[in-house]
Amino acid sequence: MNAYTRPDAIIDFCLAPLNLNADAAATQETRRRLEHVLRTYQLRLAQPVEVDFTRMPTLTINEAAHGYE
């Protein structure tokens, strides 16, 4: 898997499993907000942030603990 540095590539990878309608206003607003966050973060660090999802630990959600069975 590739490491991502461009905000739009990071956002595309993260939102892909949701299969959102790209033309929907909510999707466009979500992308706009996420891009703002990533760009702001990168500007504060004065360098691109590299994200490698292969090194991300697996997250297990216990839905029963939250009442979603």
Buried (B, 14 or more C-beta within 10 A) or exposed (E): EEEBBEBEEBBEBEBEEEEBEEEEEEBEEBBEEBBEEBBEEBEEEEEBBEBEEEEEEEEEEEEEEEEEE
